[in-house]
């Protein structure tokens, strides 16, 4: 099984990974997926308000993948 790790790397090079507690539709509750499987869920990482930076997703043994958030979709 491969675990996913989500972090936020601020433009000041500070990494945030503090967990927010219980959230609805937690991605951690998704079971094992096989080839072609798809899952949706929520994650929550405590990040200072207005922080600028990139999200990272990585596996246990993999290099991080850097992502941006589409704030236009959420209105925040």
N, C-alpha and C positions, 0 to 999 in steps of 0.2 A: 504494500500500500504506500502511496506517496502523499505526504502532507503538504499543504500549501501554507505559505507564510505571507502575510500582507503587512506592508509597512509604508509610511509616508516619509519621504526625504525632503526636508524643507530647503528653500533656496539658500539658507544659511548653513547647509550641509549637516544639520541635526536630523537624526533618524527618530521617528516616533512609532512606537509599536504597542503602547499601553492599551490593553483591552478595555472595553466600555462596560462589560457586564452582560446581563441577559438582554437579548434583542430578538425581535420577531423574525421568523424565517431565517434563522442562523445558518449560514453556509456550512458551519462545522457539523451540523446535524445531518448533512447529506451522506448517505452510505457510499459504498464502493461503486465506482462506475467502470464499465467495460468499454471496449472500443466502440465508438459511435454514440456513447451515452452523453446525455446533456443534463446539467443541473443548474438551478438558479437558487440564489440565496442572498442574504445580507451579511455584511461585515461591518464592524465598527472599530475605529482606531481613534483615540483621543488626540486631537491636533489643535493647536492654538487657533482661535478665530482669525480669519483673514490670512492664514499662512499660505505662502506661495511655494509650490514644489511639485514633486512627482510621486505617484504611487508606485510601489514595487510589488510584484508577485513572484515568489520563488518556490521551488520544490526543495525537498530535503537535501538533495545532492546537486541541484542545478543553479545556474547563474540567475540573478534577478532579471525580470522583464520590467522595464519602466513604462508607465502609463500616465496619461493625463486624465483628469475628470472633466466631463462635459457638464459644467454648471448651468448652462442654458437649459438643459433638460429638466433640472430640478428647481430652477429659479433662485438658487443660492449663490 
